[in-house]
Amino acid sequence: MKTISVVSPCFNEEENVYACYKRVKEIFEQELPNYHLEHIFADNASTDRTVEILREIAASDSNVKVILNARNFGPFRSLFNGLRYATGDAILVFLPVDLQDPPELIPEFVRHWENGIEVVAGARANREESFLLRSCRRIFYRVVNSLSDFDIPPDVGEFQLIDRKVWHAVVSHDDHYPYIRGIIASCGFKRLIVPYTWKARKRGLSKNNLPRLIDQALNGIFSFTNAPMRFCIYVGFGIAALCFIYAAFSILASIAVPNLAPPGIMTVIVSLFFLSGVQLAFIGMLGEYVTSIHAQVRRGPIVIERETININPSE
C-alpha cells in the first residue's frame, strides 16, 4: 500500500485544526481507500488550544505526526522542517488547516501522480479575496517569474503533490529561509498545473498580515534572482553617464553664458554625482558576490523543536 504524506503547518488555529484532520481523513477513507495517510502537523508555538487539540488527535490516531516548535520560526521555515519528516511515496507539500486550499483536490492530484506526473501543482486561478490583494499577488508572481532564471508558474503556491524523488531534491536544499515554491520549480521534473479556486477563510483570523506578506515577497525575489543587484549596477552606470552629459552641458553653458554660476560649483556637483554613481555600481558588483557567498555559508538549525509526537527517533 502506497503512502501519501500531507503536511499542515499551523499557528493559533484551534478553530480549524480538528476540522482539517477530520476532512482529510474522510477524503482518504472515501476516495483513496487503497492509500495510507500520513498527516504531519507542524505547530509554530501556538498560544491557544491548538497544541492541546493536536495531542488529542495524535493520541487517537498514530498516523498523525506532530512537531511542536520551541518558538515561532515563521511559516516557511516551519513548513520546510515539517516536510523533512514526510515518509510517503508522494507528498502534499502544504495543506493549510484553514482549508483555503481545498483538500478535495487531493484524489485528483494522486491520479495525475499515478499517471507519471512528478509534480502536480495547484494554481489559484480564482481567489475569494479583495481586488487589491488579488492584484498585488498577481503582480508579485509575474515579477518573480520574469526575474528568475527558471519558470516559476504564476499563481502556484506550496499546494503541490510531489513524487518522492522530487522530495529528496527539495529537502536537500540547505537554506536558512526556504522559498519552497521556488525550490520545487528549480528542481524541474515533469509538472502539471491544476487550476482551482482559493477559498475565503471561514473560521479564525489569517496570520499573514501585510508586513509578513511583504517579507515573503522579498524573500521570493532575493532567493532566486540577482536582479536587485544588477539593478544597482545599471542605475550606477546610468547616473555616471548622466553626469558626463551634465558636465558637457555645463561646459557649453559656461562658454555661451559666462558667469552662469560661481566658479567650482558645477565641478563639485558633477564630481559628487559621478562618484556616487560609481560607488553604487561597485556596491552592486560587490553585492553579487556577497549574495552568492551568503547563500553558501548560511547554516544553523532551520527550526528548534520542543517536542515531537508519533515520530520515531530514526525519522
Secondary structure by P-SEA (a helix, b strand, c coil): cbbbbbbbbbccccccaaaaaaaaaaaaacccccbbbbbbbbbcccccaaaaaaaaaaaacccbbbbbbcccccaaaaaaaaaaacccccccccccccccccccaaaaaaaaaaaccccbbbbcccccccaaaaaaaaaaaaaaaaaccccccccccccccccaaaaaaaacccccccaaaaaaaaaccbbbbbbbbbcccccccccccaaaaaaaaaaaaaaccaaaaaaaaaaaaaaaaaaaaaaaaaaaaaaacccccccaaaaaaaaaaaaaaaaaaaaaaaaaaaaaaaacccccccccccccccccccc
